[in-house]
């Protein structure tokens, strides 16, 4: 059901010449509301509007007791929020609990034979593996015993994982949590050197990896990356004592990398010595660190977000219950990777704390074809589906009609990771959701632990392109560069901040507390000596506009704003305009240094299959940008390319194409899923520019730094 949403003041104007430097120019038109289906409202976990009142600011911070009460506590807390050492907030102080107990043990009395995970290998001829809560408990206990007794690990130690999407990864996480050991999972698609940087920074002395795994139809040699990781770590002064290697198939070794005697050990050869062992879960202080999650795309020293135990676990359990609407009887599939924060929060800790059944999938969503996700959903009875806009765009591009071929029925769809364009949102709702499901467009980030902006699905209508208001107990505000509040409904944008702490917020940057304060609080802190949380707004790093109804539209990372003749244009707004052209499957906006206007926009677009590029389509894209935004945003050039350079998780690497457009270094492309496309795009673009006489000048150091940082959010 659709209804008209309010139009923000000033929307629809073709061009804004009065936008000051500290404002991001916004020309995005407001979209209509979509109401949740009555059938969804009737079964929702949060159907009563009174929940909105209970989480208003007058009830903060005690409103979050409702989340903490979803957990089992060994010792109840005495202070909900301790603000004595800002901005190092402490939640549920005095409380003790164990994350593994809350995710596994407490479900055994009633649900021991229920599936915790349904693991789907990428090869379709391999069977799906169901792992019950009882089987998960046995595996976690045995591996915890191995970590404690063979590796000598204890509470407070750190362990690094470099694992793909296999069931052994949550087993490792939960075994560490059982012992109070801090885990750090490095995304499996990252290089060995990237793993080594993070391993050294965390101070881990044990690395846990796998010999190989399936991805996009190929069998990857993963153990070889461990050797690179150890070399990098040793150069940084960290020596690893033990490398534990899981085997993808127990009867063979998939890697060409030799096992180092006395250092490398096959887990399946060690586990028989711990068969049947039980390890009591260690009651940890609520503020004890649970895991480190390193942000991607950083320069210099790695940035490890440290997340605590009690506050984090309460927050992901509460948001999973009320925003993902997870019930114990649901079959839930988050198609993210556990190597990112989404996988930690909404594949492992949140859903398991609620005792649900989750699907884990090993491989690429389009292998062997774009119907694969819908076949899995049909066969396993998935009714909640959670994925990223990059994956949605890819599935829309390669199989726009595939969902209609399969008899699945979702009640709830989630998007995560970046803003979703309205045209893509509508395909997700109408075609993937078959008009039966709510869509929750969630906004948050690694540092925040869980959702910041989203619609409470039974109570707040959906609006394409907008994530919604702040979630329960989270109070957003938008500031300009001078610290002035940008009022909702003004049609102006700025830097979105959160005015208050919340239980899922990171505790610090591992080993770099000064950097934590500077990055997230330094810009808008009103009084560094104050212990009042109101003086410490958290800078999220995104540009946004807030409509009169309180809904946020995220415009992209602050670093990814393109300044054209004094107008700061958000990349997502530009890209959304391109995607209104039906022939366009993907779009990316990049800045190009220009002598007259400072920067101009160049658009890269990839077409839907079967279409040929031509000047007519370039012109059509240009007109769409002008019509949706205004003449100031007119691209200098539209490049129609065969494909976009992407990470293995499907993110478009905008810094790579920005480097190509500016004839500068594209940076490291070793972790791209399709590195071969970079040379094809470089030849196409740079040859055409040189033919037109666009001989590049040497960039200044500042210009090079700007282009290097562009797209770091990816």
N, C-alpha and C positions, 0 to 999 in steps of 0.2 A: 504494500500500500504506500503510495507516494503522496506527499503534501508539499506545498510550497514553503520553503524556509525564508527567513528574513534576509533581505539584502543589506549588506553593510553600507554605511554611508560612504558615498564616493565610488561605489563599484560601478563598472561599466564604462568609466571614462577611458578614452583611448590612450591618453598620455597624461602623466603627472609631471609638470615642470617645477612644482613647488616643493619637491621632496628634498629635505636636507640630507647632508652626507650621512648622518647617523641613522637614517631610515632606509629600510629596504623597500623599494617601490613595489606596490602590490596592485595588480590590475585583475586579479582573479575574480571571476563572477561566482556568486554563491550558488550552491546546488540545492535541489529539492530534498526534503526529508523522505526517508523510507521508514515505515513503522514495522515493529516486530510482529510476526504472525501470532494470532491468538493461541495457537497450539504451543508455541514456544513459551509464551507468558505463563500459561497454565502449569508448566512443569519447572519453571525457572527457580534457581536457588535464591534469587533476590527479586521477588515480585512486589514487595511491599515498599511504597515510596518512603516510609519512615526510616529506612536505612540511610537515605540521603541526609536526613536531619541528624541522625546519630553520629555522622562523620563530619559535621560542620566544624568550623574553627573553634566555636565555643566549647566543644567536647574534646578538643585536641589536648594532649596526646592520648588520653585514656580511651578514646574510641578504638585504638588498636588492640585493646585487650580482647576484642572479639576475634581478631586474627590469632593472637597468642593462645586463646582458649581452644583453638582447633588442634593443638599439639598436646602431647604428654610431657609433663615436667617432673623431673626427679626432685627438684626444689623450686617452689614458687618464688617469683621475684618480689622485691620490695619497692622498686622504683621503676615506673614505666619508662621514663626518659630522663637521663642524667645529662644536663647541659653544662656541667661544671668546667669542661675543658674544650670550648668550642674551637673549630667545628668538628671535633672528634666525638660525635654523639654516641652515647651508650644506651642501648635499649634493653629493657627487662632485666635491670641490674639486680644481682643477687640470685637470679634464677639459674638452674642447672638442668641440662637436657642432653640427649644424644640424637643427632640427626638420623643416623641409621636405624635406631630403635623406632623413631617416628615414621620412617619410610618402609620398614620391613616388619620388625618383631611384633608391633602392636596389632598388625592385621592377621596374624596367624591364628588367633583364637576363633575368628569367624570366617576367614577367607583364605586359608592356607592352600586350598586347591584351585583358587582362582588365578588366572593368568595375570602376572604383573607386566610381562612384555610378550609381544608377538613379534619375533624377529624375522624379517623377510630378506633373504639373500638377493643380491642383484640377479644372478642367473635364474631364470624362471623355472628351470628344470630341477632346482634344488628346493627341498621342502621348507615350509615355514616352521619355525621352531617356537613352541610355546614354553615359557618359563614361568612356573607358578610362584606364588609368594613363598611357598615352602622350599621349592628348589632354589629360589633366589637367596633365601636365608642360609641354606646349607653352603652355597657357593661363596657367599660373602664371609661367613664365619671361617671357612677353610682358608680363604685367601688372606683374611685378616691375621690368622694364626701364622701364615707364611711370612707376611710382612713384619710381624712382631718378632718371630723367633728366628727366621732365616736372615732377614735384612736388618734386624735390630732396631726397628723403628718404634718411636714412642710419641705421645702427644706433643704437639708443637713442631715436630720435624716436618720437612717438606718433601714431597715426591712429585716428580714430573711424569706425566703421561704424554705419549705421542701416538694416539690410537684413532683408528677410523670408527665408522658407525657399526660396531659389533657389540653384542651383549656383555662382553668382557669389560667394556668401558664403564658402564654403571656399576658392575660388580667391583671394579677397582675403586671407584669413587666412594661407594658405600662402605667398603672395607676400611678405607682411610678414615672416613667419618666415624666409624665404630671405635677406632683407636684414638681419635682426636688428632690424627695426622693431617696436615694441611696439603690438599692436592692442587696441582696445577696442570690442567689439560691444555695441550697445544694442538690447535686445529690440525687434523691429519694431512690436509692439503699444503700446509706450510713446509718449507724446506728444512733440511736438517740444521742448517746454520741458524735459521729463525728459532728453531727449537733449542739449540744450544745457547743462544742469547738469553732466552727466558729461563732455561735451566740454571744458568750461572747466576742470574739475577735473584732467583728464588732461593739459592743455596741448597738445592736438592743434591743428594748423593746417591739416589736411586732413580733410574729411568725405566719406564715400563712402555713397551712398544709391541709391534706385531710383525710377523714375517712378511705378510702381503695381504691384499684384499682386492675386491672387484670394484671397478669404477668405470662407467661409460663403456662397458664391453671389454675392458682391458684388465689384466691381472697385474696390479702394481707391486713392485718390489719395495716394500716399506722399510725393512730392516736396514737397508743401505743408508737411509737418512739418519739412523741412530749413530752410525759411525761418524757422519759429518757433524752431528750434534755434539758428540763427545770431543771431537777435535776443536770445535769452536769454543765449547765450555772450558776446555783446558787452556786455551789461549787467553781466556778471561780469568784464569786462576781458580777454576772449580774442577776438581777431579771427581769423577763418578765411581763409586765402589762397585755397583752391581747394575746390570741391565737384564731385566726380566722380559722374555720374549714369548708372547702368546703365538700359537700356530693357528692359522685360519683353518687348516685341515689337520687333524691330529696324526695322520699317517704319513705326512710329507712336509718338507721345508721348502717354502716358496721363494726364498731369497738367494741371491748369489753371494751375499755378504757372509764371510766366515764368522763363526761363533768364537769369540775370544776366550781362551781357556782361563777359568778362574774369575772372569768378569761377566760373561754372558751366560744366561741359564734359560732353558725352555721351561715355561711354567708347568706344562703338562707332565714333565718329568719330576718336578718338585712336589706337586700337589698330592700324590699318593701318600707322602709322609705326613700329611695333615688331614687325611680322610677322617671325617666324623668329628673333627675338633670344633669346640665351641669357645668363642671369645666373648666375655661379658662386655656390653657397650659401656664406654667410659663416660660418666656424666661430666659434661663440659660446661664451663661458665657460659652464659648466654652471649657474652661479648667475645668469646674465644674465636679466632679465625677458623673458618670452615674451608675456604679455598681461595686461590688466586686466579684471576682471569686477566690475561694480558691483552690490551687493546691492539688491534692490527693497525698498520700504517703509521706507526710512530717513527720518529727519528731520534738518534742518540740513544740514551739508556732506555730499555723497555719500561713500559708503564703498567705495573701489575695492580689491578684493582683488588683490594683485600676485602672479602665479604665475611661477615661474622656468622654465628650459628643461630642464636635465638631470634634476633630481629629478622634476618634474611629468611629463615625457614618459615616463620610466621607470615611474612609478607607474601611469599610465593604460594603458600597454601591458601591464604585468604583471597588473593587475586585470581588464582586458578579456580577457586570455588565460585566466586561471584562474577568474574569477567569471562572466563572460559566456560563457565556453567558446567563444570565437571561434576557428575554424579558417580557413585561407585559402580553403577551398572553400565556406564558408557564405555564405548570403545573409541579411544582418542588417538589421533595421529598428528603429532607435530613433526613436519617434514624438514625441520631445521637440522643442523649438525650439533651434536653435544659439545663440539669444540668451540662453540660460541656461547654467549651468556643465555640465549634463548633455550638452548638444549639443557643447560644446567638447571635453569629455573622452571621450564615448562615441558621438559621431557623427563627429567629425573626427579628433582626434589619436590616440586609442587604437586604433580600428579600422583607420585608414590605416597606422599604424605596424606593424600585423600583416598588412597586405596583403589585407584582405578586401574584399568587395563590400557596399556599404551602400545602402539605399533612402533617398531624400530625398522628402518629400511636402510640397507647397506649402501645402495648405489645412487646413480643419477636418475632424476625423475623422468627423464625422457628416454630411458633405455629399456627395451629396444625401440620404443616408439612413445608418442605422446599420450597414449592410452594407458600407460602403466599405472599411474596413480589411481585411476578410476577402476581398473581391474582389481587392484589391491583393496580399495575401499569397498567394492562390491563383495569380494570374496570373504573379507574379514568383518563385514558389518560395521565399518567405521561410521560414526555419526557426528564426530567433531573433527574438523580438519583445519590445520594451522600451518601456514607457509608464508614465504616472503613475496613481495611484489615482483622481484626479479624472476622467481619461478613461475608466478602467474603469467607474466608477460611472455615467457618462453613457451609455456603450455598453450597460451592463446595464439602465439605465432605458429607453432608447429601442429597444433591439433585443435583448431577453434570449435569444431563440432564433435570432438571425441566424447565429452561428458554425456551427451545424449544417448550414446550407445550402451551405457551401463546402468544397471538397476541398483544404484546406491541412493541413500537419502541422508543428507546432512541436516542437522538441526542448527549447527553453529559453524561459522567460518571465521578464521582469524587471519589478519595480515600483520607482518612484523618486519622490522629491519630498516625501513625507509618509507617515505610517503608513497602512497599509491595514487596514480592518476585517476580522475573520475571515470574516464572511458574504460580503463582496465578494471576498476572497481565494479562497474555495471556488468561487465562480462563475468566477473567472479560471482556476483550476486545472481544474475539472471541465468547463466549457462552452467557454471559449476554448482551453484546452490539451487538451481532449478526453481528459483523464486520461493523456496521453502525455508531457507536458512537466514538467520541473522548474520551480519558481517560486522566483526569488531576490528576496526582499524586501530591498532595499538601503537603508541609512541613511547619509547623509552630507550635505554642504552646500557652498555656494559656496566657503567658506574652506578646505575640506579637499582640494579638487582631485579626489578620487576616493573610493571606498567606504571607510567606516569599520566598518560592521557589515553582515554578510551571511553566508549559509551557503555553504561551498565545495561546489558542487552535487553532486559525485559521492560526497562523503565525509561530509557532515553532513546529517541529515534536516531537512526543512522543518517549520515550525510556524506555522500561521495566526496573524497578528497580531504575530508576533515577527520582527525582522529577522535574528536569529541572534546568534552571538558576534562579537567583534571579528575583523576580517579578518586575514589573514596579516601579522604584524609590527606589529599595532596592539593596544594593551593598554588596554581601557576600565576605568574605575572609577566608582563612584557615590559622591558625597559629599553629606552634608547641609549646611545653611547654616553650621554651625559647623566644617566641615572634617573631620568624622568619616566614616569609611568605612561605607557602607551595605552590609552583607554580602549576597552572592547567596543567594537562597532565603529571605530574611527576610520577604518580602511587603511590604517598605517601599520607597519610592521616594525619589529625590533628584535631584541635578543630575549628569548624565553628563559625565564628562571623559575625556580620553585622557592616559595617564601619560607617553607618549613622543612625540617628533617622528617624522614619517614623510616620505618623499620628496615626496609630493603636497601637503603643507601650504603654505598661502600664505606668502609671504616677509614681508609687512608690509601695512599699509593704505597705499595710494599717498599719499605726502606727509604721512602722519600716524602716524609710528612710536610716539609716546606713546599715541595712541588704541588702537593695536594691542595694546600691552602691557597697557593698562588693561582693555580689553574682554575679552581672551581669557586673560590670565594673572594679572591683579591680584587676583582673588578667592582663588585657592588657592596662589599662589606661596609656598613655604616660606622662601626666602632669596633676595632680589633680587640679592645679590652672588655667588651660586653659579653656577658654570659646569657643574654636574652636571644633566643633563636631567631627572633624577628629581625635582628640586625645582621643576619648571615644568610642572605639569599644565595641559592645554589645556581651557578651559571651552567646551563645545559649544553651550550655550544651550538644551538640551532636558531635560525631565524624563523619567526612565526608571525602570523596575524591572528587576532582573536575577534570573532564575530560578536554581534550584540547578544547572541544567545549563549556566549561563553565558550563556544566550540573553537578549538585551535586548528589552524591549518599550518602545518609545518612546511617551510619553504626550502629546507636543506641546511646543511652545516654552514655556520658563519663563514668558514674559510672558503666555501663554495659559492659565494655570492660574486657576481660579475658586475663590476662598476663600469657602466657605459656613460660617459659624459656626465658624471655625477649622479647617475641613477643606478642604484644597487639592485640588480635583478637576481632573484632566486632561481637557481638552476632547475628546481622541480617545476616551477611555474612555466619556464620555457619548454621543458621537455613534455609537460602535460599538453601544452598547446599543439606540439607536433603529433602527439598521439591521438588527437581528434581527427587526423587524416587517416581514413580507414585502411589505406595501403601500408601504413607505417606500423611496424611491430615493436621497434625499440628506438629510443632517442637519447642522445647525450649532448649537453651544452658545454662548451669550453670557451675560455677567454683567449683572445689573441691580442697581442700588444699592437697598438695603433698610435701613430704619431699625433693625430689630431684629437681623437676622442679618448685617449688613454688605453681603453680596452674596447674591443668589439666582440660580438658573439659569433661563433661558428657552430653550426649544428651538424651532428653526425646522426644519420638515421639508417636503420636496417629495415628492409621491406619484408612483408609477408611472403612465404614461399610462392614461386611461380611468377613473380612480377619482375619486370625489367626496369632498370633505372632510366631516367631521362630528364631533360630540363623541365618538362611539364610537371613532373612530381616534385622537383626541387622548388618550382614556383608555387605549387600548391602548399607545400610546407611553409614557405616564406609567408604566403598570404594568411595561413592559419595563425602564425605567430603574431603578425600585425593585427589581425582581427581580434584575437583573444587578449592581447596585451597592449599593443600600440606601436606606432612607428619607431619609438626609441629602441624597441627590442628587435627590430628587423635584423635577421642574421646577415652578416657580411657574405657568408657562403653556406650553402647546404651541401654536405657531402653524403652521397648515398653509397654506403659501403657494404661488402658482402656479409660481414658479421662484426660484432663489437668485441674488442679484447676483454675477456672476462676472467674473474677468479673462478676457482672450481665450484664455489658456492653460487655462481651466477651473477656476481656483482660486476657491473661495467667499470673498468679501470679508466676513469676520466683523465687521470694524470698522464696516462700513456698517450691518449689522443691529443691532449693539450700540448704535450711535448712535440708531437708530430706537427701540429698546426703552427707551432712557433719555432720549428727547426732547432729544437734543443733536445737534450738527453731525455729519453723516456723512462729512465730508471730501470730497476730490476724487474724483469718479466719472467723470471724462472718459475714463479708459482702460478702463472696463467694457465688456464685450461686449454687455450688455443694460441700459443705464442706465435705460431706461423702466420697468423693474420696480421701481426704488427707490420711486417715488411711489406705485405700487400697494400695495407692502408698507407704506409709511408710513401711508397712509390706512387700510388694514385694521387695523393694529396700534394706532395712536394713537387712532383713533376709538373702538375697542372699549375701550381703557383709560379714556378720558375718560368714556365712557358708564357705566363701573363706578365712577366717582368717583376714579380714580387720577390725581389732579392732580399733575403732577411738581413737585418743589421745585427750586430752583436748585442745581446741583451745585457743589461746591468745586473750586478749581483742581486739587487733587491728584486728585479723582475724574475730572475732565475729561481730565487727562493719562493716567490709567490706561486710560480708554476709548479714547483716541486711539491708545495704544500697543498695545491689544489687537488681535491678529490681524496684527501687523506681519510675522510670519513668512510671511504670504501674499505 
